[in-house]
Amino acid sequence: MEQQEYAAGATQVAGGTADERAGGAGRSTTDAVVAVREAGPDAPQETGPTDGATALSPDPGLLRLAQWFAEADPGTADDLCTASFGLYPARHFGAPAEPATGPGTEPGTDPAAGADVSWWHGPTAHTPAALRTREARPARGPRRARRDAGALPVVLSGAKPGKPGKHRKPERSRSAAAGTQDRSAAAERRIAARLLLAHPLVTASGPHADGFPLIRRHRDWLTERFDTLLGYRLVVGPWHARLGKAGLGPGATRGFEHPGTGAPFTPGGYAQLALALALLVDAPERLPLGRLLAAMRAAAPAPGRAGDPVDPADLAMALAALAGWQVLGGIPADPSDPAAETVLLTVDRDLARAVPAGPPALAADAADLIRRAAEAEPGTAVRRRLAETPAVLAADLPEDQRAWLRDHRHSGPAALADFLGLETEQRAEGVALLDPAEELTDLALPGAGTLAQAALLLVERLVEEVRPLPDEATGADVPTPAVPVPDALIDGVLGDIADEYGLPAGWRRDYLADRTALRRDTLDLLHRMGLITPTPRGTRPPGWLLRAPAARYAPAADLLPAPGTGRHSRRDPSVTVPAPACPREEQRA
C-alpha cells in the first residue's frame, strides 16, 4: 500500500506541496522527470531476507538510473546527476566591476559600461595585489534578517498623554510601522529565495535550519515566483523544503562532491547512490546496514561495465551524501567493515523520496534524459541560465533563446536580480548576475587557497596575452565570445606563476611538486567558473578557449602602451628618450 502511495504522490507533486497546500504547477517542465512505478513481468523482484522480515522492493526507475550512471563516463555522469537530482547550487561572480571615474562622471554610475561595451575592454574587477589573501568566511547560508529598530514593539510607560515618561520609547505612526513590516517581509522573502537557490533541499534540523521558518512563512509567494520566473516546483512540508530544479543540459560542470573530503563523485558513486535510493524510498524506518548492502548487491545492474565489483570508496561517498541530506542516520565510519553490518540505520523515507527530481519515465537513455530535463520555452531557459550560471553569452544560446535575450535584455535580468538580490552586468557578449555578498555561489573567485590564487593569476595573464583588439572584439555582428589559447602558453605562464608566487604565498607543496596536477585542477576551476571552455568536440588537437568574461579579472586594456626602454624594444624615432645618467656622475653629485 505504501508503495502505491509513493507512486501516486510522485505524480501529484507538481500540483501541490507535501503538506497538502496548493503549489506551483511547475510550468515548462518535462515528463521525463516523473516518477512512475511500473508493475509487470520485467519489473525487478523483491530482494531481502526470507526469514519473515519485510523485503526491500527497489524502485524500477531508480534502478534504470543506476544502470545509466554505471555505464557513463565522468562528464556524462555529472550531467545525468544534474538532470535527475537537480540538487546543484547556483554559481555567480562576486565582485562587481569598478565604475568609471573622471570629469562629468556621476558617483555610482558607469557610462562606459553597458550592452555596447565588450567584456574584453570594459571595466574590470581586477585586484592589483600580487598575492590576494582573504579572511575565512563563515559557512554559506541565510543571513539572519536584521530586525529594523523601528519595527520593535512600542512599550508604554503609563505616563500622561503629551508627557512621555523618562522610560517611554517614541511611538511611531501606523503607516511607518506598515512600511517597516513590508520591508522586513521583502527581506525575508529574498533570504529564503537565495537559500533555496543555493541549497535546493533544506530541512528543519539541518545545517540551514535557521532559514527553514522563513521558507515556511513565505511558501505561497516563493512557490509562485519560482514557478513564474524559472519553472521550478517548490514543495514545502512540515520538516523539509525541496526546490525541484531542472537540468542544465550537457557540459554543465555540476556534480556531487563527498561531503567530508570534497572529492568529486565517480560514475560508480552515482550508481551506488541511485541504487541505495531505489531501496530506501520504501524501506522501514529502522534498517540494519548489512541488510541494505545485501539488497543493493542483489538489485545491482546487469553484468558488463555496470557489473564490476563495487569500489568501497564509491559506496562510502554515496552513504556520506545520504547522511548529509539526513536520509540516513547512524552510518558507521567504515561501511565496508563486516563488523558494521549489524549497525542499525535510521531511514527518512520522505527525504529519500525528495532527493530525486524524478526517475526516468519517458527517456530512452541517459543522453535523452539530459536533453529532456533541460527543455523549456525560451524565456524560462534563459532565466534559468542567468539564475544558475556565472554568465550567459548570446553566442552559446540557440537562436530562439538568443532572440528572447535580445528583446528582453534589460527586463529579463532585472526581474531575477530583484527577486534574488543580485546586480546586473550587461556587456556586448552577454549578461551576468553578480552577487557582491559572495553567498550565492559554491565557488569563490577571487578566493583563498592554492588553486584560487593560481587560477586568478593565470587568467589575468592569459587575457593580457590573447585579448582581441577592440575592432576584432566588437566589429562583427556577434562580438567575439572566446579566443583560442595555445597549450604552450598555458604551460609557460603557469610555470612562471608557480616559480614566482608558489613558495612566498605558501602554496601546497604537492601542487608545486606536481605541475601536471596544478595545471589540471587550475583549468578545471576556471572551466567551472565559465572563464574558459574546451574547444568543440572533434577539434584536433583539443585545447581551450578563453571566454570574454575572463577579462573582468584582468587589468584594464592599455591600448596606448608607453614605448619600451629595453634593448629589444622598438622606439618611435620622433620620440626622444633621455639617456640614463652615468652611475659615477650620480655618485659624484
N, C-alpha and C positions, 0 to 999 in steps of 0.2 A: 504493500500500500504506500509505503514511504517513497519507494522508487517512482511510483506513478505520480505522486505529488511533486517530486522533483522535476519530472519531465514536464508536467503542466505548468509549474511555476516558472521554469526556464523560458517557456514560450510566452508567458504573460508578463514578464518583467518589463517589456517595453511600454506597457500601458499603465504601470503603477509602481509604487515603491514597496519595499519589503514589509512595511507596517500598514499596508492597505490604504495608503494615501495616493491621490492621483499624481501621476508622474508624467514626465515628458514622453512624447511618442517616439523620440529618437529618429527624427526625420533624416532622410538621406542616408540611412544605414542600409546594410545589405543582408539578405537572407543567408549569406554564407556563414554568419556567426549566430546561428540559432541552435540552441541545444536540443537535440532530438534523441530520445532513447528508442531504439528500434527492437522489435521482437521478431524473431524469425529463425529459420534453420541455420543461418550463418552467424547469428549472434553468439558471442562467447559464453561459455558455460560458467556457472558459479564456481568460484575457487575458494578453498578454505578447508577446514578440518571436517571430518565426518563423525566426530565424537559427540554430536549434539549441539555444538556451538553454532551460532549464526554464521553462515557462509558470507564471504565478501563477493559481491557481484560487480564487476567492473563496468564502467560506462563505455559503450561501443565507440562513441565519438571521440572521447579522450584517448582510447586505445589506438584509433587511427592517427590521431595527432602524435602519439608516442612513436608510432612507426615512421611517420614523416620526419620527425626530429632525428631519429636514429640513422636515417638514410641521407640526411642533409649535410652539406659542407658548413663550416662555421658561419660564413656570411649569410647563407640562406637560413640557417637555424636562428640567427638573430632576427632576421626579417619575419620569420614564422612566429617567433615569440612575440614580436610587436603586434602582429596581426591577430594572434589567437588569445593573448592575455591583455594587451592594452594597458600594461602597468608601468609604462615608461614615464619618466618625469619630463617636464618642459625644460628647454635649454635656450638661454638667451645671453647675449653680450651684456656686459655690465656698464663700464664707464662710458658716458656719452662723449662725443667729440667736443673738443674745445671750440667755443664760439669765436667767430672772427672779431678782431679788435682793430680800431683805427678811427680816424676822424669821421664823424657822422654815423657811427655805429651805436645803436641803442643798446643799453645794458640788457643782457639776457636774450638778445636776438642774434641771428647769424644770417645776414643777407646773402652770403656766399654759398650757403648750403641749401640744398633743395633738390627737387626732382630733375633739374637740369645740370647738376654737378655730379661728377663721377667720384666714386669711392677712391679711385686711383689718385686723384688730385684735390680732393675736398679736405675739409677739416679732419683732424685725426685725434685719437685718444692716446697718442704715444706718451709713454712715461720716459723722460730723459735719463733717469737714474741708471747707472751702469749695472748695478745689482739691485734688483727690486725685491724688497722684503715686505712681508705683510704680517700683521699680527694675526694670531689664531682667532678664527671666528667661532662663535657658538654654533651648535648644531642647527641646521636649517629647519625652519618650521614656522608656524604662525607667530607673528609678533602680537604680544598681548595688546589689546586695544587700550590705548591710553584714555583714561576717563577724563573728559573735559571738566576742569574745575567748576565751570558754570553749570554742569549737569548735576552737581552734588545736591542732595536734598536741603531745603531751607529749614533751619531749626529756629523756631520762635522762642524767644526768651520770656514771654509774658509781659513785656513792657507795654506801657500805654501807647495807643495809636499816635504816631507822629513823634514819639520819643523812644527811639531804639535804645535798648539796654546795652551795656558795655560788652556783653557776650553775644549779642544778636548779629547774625550774618545778614548781609544785604539780600533783600528779596528781588527776584527777577520777574519780569513780565512773562505772561504765558506764551507770547509769541517768541520771546528769546528762548524759553525752555523748549518749545516745539522745534525751533531751528536747530538747537543743540542736539536734540534727540534724533533728528533727521540725519545730521552729520555723523553721529555715533553709529546709527544703523547702516549708513553707507560705508563707513569704515569697517564695520564688522562683516558686511557682505563681501567687500573686497578681500579682506583677510581670509575668509572662508573659500572664496573662489581661487585665490592664489594657492592655498593649501591643497585643495583638491587637484589643481593642475600639476602641482609638484609631487603629490602623493595620492594617486587615484584610489587607494584603499586606506581609509582612516578608521581606526577602532576606538572605542570609548576607553580602553585601558592600554592603548599602545603608546609609542613614543610621541605621537602628536595628539594625545588625548585632550590637551588644552583647547584645541580648535574644534573638537567634535561638538560641543554645545552650540557654537556659532553656526555650524552646518545644520544642526537640527532646528535651530531657531529660524533660519532663513532658507529652509529647504525648498519651499514653494518657489520663491524668487530665483534661487540658484538653479532649480530644475528647469524653469522656463528660459533663463538666459543661456545656459549651456546648450539646451536644445535648439534655441533660435539661432545662436551665433555659430555653434560648432557641430550641431547634430549629435551631441553626446548625450547619453542616457544617464541620469543620476538616480541611484537607488539609495534611499536613506532608511535604515532600520533602527530598532531600539539601541543596538550596540555597535553598529558599523555603518559607514557610508562608502559607496562604491561608484566612482565615475567611470563609465564604460567608454574608454577611448577607442577610436577607430585605428586601423593600421596606417602606416606611413608609406607603404609601397616598398619596392626593392631598394637596397642601398641606404637604409635609414640610419645605420650605425647606432642602433639602440639594442641593448641586450641586458640580461640579468648579470649581476655580479654576486660572488659569495659575500654574504653579509659581514663575515668576520675578516676575511683575507683580502677582499676586493678582486679576487681572481675572476676573470670572465667565464661565464658558463660555456661548457662544451656541448656539442650535439648530444653526447651521451648524458650529460647532466640534465639537459632539457627533456630527454626521453624519460629519464627516471622521475622527473618532476611530473610530467603528464601521466605517467603510469601510476604514481602514487595518488594523484588527484582522482584518477579514474576509479580508484578503490575507496577513497575517503569520502566521496560525496554521499555515500550511503552506509558508511561504516558506523559501528556503535561508538558511543561517547568514550568508552574505555577500551583500549585495544593494545594487546601485547606487541612489542616491536617485532618479535620473531614471527608472529602470525602475519603482520603486514608485509614483511620481507618475503615470506614464503608465497603469499598471494601475488606479490609483484613478480616473482620468478615464474610462477605458473601462468600469469597473464602476459608475459613478455612477448614482444612481436615475433613474427615468424623468422626462421633461420635466414642467414645471409649476412649482410653488414650489420643488421639490427640484432643478429643472434650472437654477436661476440660476447665474451664474458664481461660482466659488469665491473667497471673500474670502481674501487671503493671511494675514490675522490669524487666521481660523478654522483654516487649515492649520497655522500656526505654533503655536497653542495645543494642537492635537491632537498634533503631533510632540513638543512640550515635555512633555506628560503622559506619552507613551510613553517618553521619555528618563528622566523622573523615576521611572518604575516599572522602569527598566532593561530594558524590552522592546527598545528601540533604542539603539544606541551610535554615536557619530561623527556626530551630526546637526550640520550647519553652522549658523552664526549666522543666515543668511538663506536658508531652504529654497527660497524663491521665486526666488532668483537663478539664471538659466540656467547660470551657470558652476558652480553647486554640484551639478548633476545627475550629474556624474561621481564625486562623493564616494561611497565605499563604506561602507555601513552594516553594523553587526553586529546580528543578529537572534537573540533568545532565544525560540524557539518555545514552550517550556514556560511562560514568563511570559506570552506573548501569549495562550495558552490559559487561563491562570489569571485574567486580568483580567475577562472576562465571567462573571457569575454563571450565565449561560446564555442563548443567543439564544432568541427566542420560538419555541415549538413549537406550542402549542395556542391561544395568544392570537389573537383576531381582529383586534385593533387595539391602539394604544398604551394607550387607557383600560382595555382588558381586561387587558393585561399588568400595568399598575399595580395593578389590583384583585387579580388572581390572586397576584401576588408578595407581597402583604401578608396573604393569608389564613392563618389559624392558629386552633387551638382557643383558647377564651377565656383560659385561664391563660397560655399561651405568648404570645399577643398582648399582654396587659397587661405581662408581664415584659419583653418587647421594648421597649415604650414606656418603662418605668422605666429600662432599661439604656441607652437611646439618647437620650432627650429630657430637658430640664431638669425638667419637672414633668408629672404626669399628673392631670388634672382629671376627676372622675367624670362631669361633665356632657358631656364630649367623647366618652365611650365609648358603644358600643352597649349595649343592655340586658343581654345575656349577659355582656359583659366587666365592666359595672358591678356586676352581681351577684357575679361572681368576686372583684372587688376588695373588695367589702363583706364577703364571707365570709373572705377571706384578707388582711385589711388589715394585719395585723402579720407573719404568717409569710411572705407573698409577698415584700414588700420586704426583709425581714430576710435571706432566703436570698441574694438578689442583693447586698445590702450586705456580707455576709460573704465572698461569692465575689470581689467587686471592691474591697473595702476602702473602702466608701463609708459615709456616715451617712444615716440615715432622718429625714426631716422630715414628720411627719404633721399634716395640717390638715383642717378640716371639708370643704374643697372637694376635696381630693385628697392626693397623696403626691409628694414629691420626694426623690431620692437625691443627696446633696451630696458633693462632693469637695473637702475643705478644702485639699488639696495643689495644687488647680487644675491638675492634669496631664491629667485625663481629660475634656478639652473642647477644641474648636477655637476657641472664642470665650471671652474673659475679660471678666467684668463684676463688680466694677469693673476698669478697665483703663487703660492709658496711651493717649494719643493724643486727637485732637480728638473723634472720633465716640464713643469710650467715655465720655469725660467729659461730652459733651453729652447722651448718652443717659441717663446716670445722673442728671444734674441735671434733665432733662426728666421722667423717670418719677417721681421723688420729688415734684415739684411737681404733676404731674397727679394722683397719688394723694391729695395733700392737698386738691385741688380737688373731686374727684368720688368720693372714697371713700364707700361706703354707710354708714349708721348701723348700729350693732350689731343692732338689731331687723330692719333690712332685709337684712343680710348673712346672718343665720342663722335668721330667723323661718320661712322656708319649708321644705318637705320637702327640697328641694335647695338648698344655700347658693348665694348669688349668685356665679357663676363669673366674670362680667365685666360692666362697665358702659360705656355709650357715652361717647365723648369728642368734644365739638364740634371741628370743624376750626379754628374761630376761636380756641378756647382753645389748641390746639397751636401755632398760628402766633404768638399773643401771648406765650405762655410761652417758646417757643424764641427769639423775638426778644429778650425781656428777658434770657435767659441769655447769648445771644451778645454783647449790649451790655455786660453786667456782667462776664463772665468771659473773653470771647474774647481781647482783647489782653493782659490780665495773665497769662493762662495760656499764652500763646504758641500759640494755635490756628492752624491752617493758614489762610493769607491767602485762598486760593481759596474756602474754605468761608465765611469772613467776608464775602467779596465776593458770593458766590452763595448767598443764603439758601435758595433753592429746592433746590439740591443738598444743602445741610446738612440740610434737613428730610427729603428723600427718603432719604438714607443713614442718618440717625439713626433714623428709623422702621423702616428695613429691619433695622438691628441689633437693635432691640427686638423686632421680629417674629421674627427668627431665634432669639432667646433665649426666645421664648414668653411675653413680658411684655405684648405687645399682639397683636391679631389683626384682620384685616379683617372688616367686617360681612358677614353672609351674602350670597351672590350674589343679585342682584335687589333689594337694598336701595337705595332712592333717597332722598337722594343717598348714594353709597358713603362709608364712613367707617371709623373704627377703634373697637375695643373694648379697654378696659384690663382685663387679666386679674388675678385675685386674687393670684397670686404676685408681681406687681409691688410690692405693699405691703411685701414683706420688705426692699426697698431704700429705703423712705421712713422718716421719723421716726415713732416710735410715735404712735398717735392720741391727741390730747388731748381727752377727752370733756367736760372741765370747764374751758374756757379762762378765763383771767383777764379781767376786764372791761377794755374798751379805754379809752384816755385821749385818743384823737383827738377832734376836734370833731364828727366824723360818727358816733362810736360811741354805742351805746345803753347807758346805765348802769342798774343796778338801783337804784331810789330808796332802798332800805333800806340800801345800802352808801354810807358816807361816804368820799369820796376827798379827801385833804388837798390844799389849794391849793398850787401851787408857790410857793416863796419868791421875793420880788422880787429881781432881779439886783442892784439898787442896794443893797438891805439886806444881801445877801451880801457885797458889796464893803466896805460899812461895817464888817461884823462882822470 
